[in-house]
Amino acid sequence: DVWVKVLDAETSQQEDGRIRTRLSLSMKYVHQDTGEDLDADGTQAGEDQRRRADRGGGRGRDGADGNFGDNIPSALEQSLNSNI
């Protein structure tokens, strides 16, 4: 098994009418033996993303500012976290 943390979930409607959901996942913030969330409040993930953005490497949501939704879980994230 592989444990992942949902960092962000973004839903958008495509030009052809299809709904697209993009998930940002990380194995880094989850203990791989137990599944324990190692960054429950999301502060470490946010700091890491801001550091990458400051260096000009990596990308934030849509290649932008490293904002992970201000650590407010989306309905999809809440659902995924409750079903894991």
Secondary structure, DSSP 4 states (H G I P E B T S, - for coil): ----EEEEEEEEE-TTS-EEEEEEEESTTB-TTT--BS-TTSHHHHHHHHHHHHHT-S--GGGSS---GGG---HHHHHHHHT-
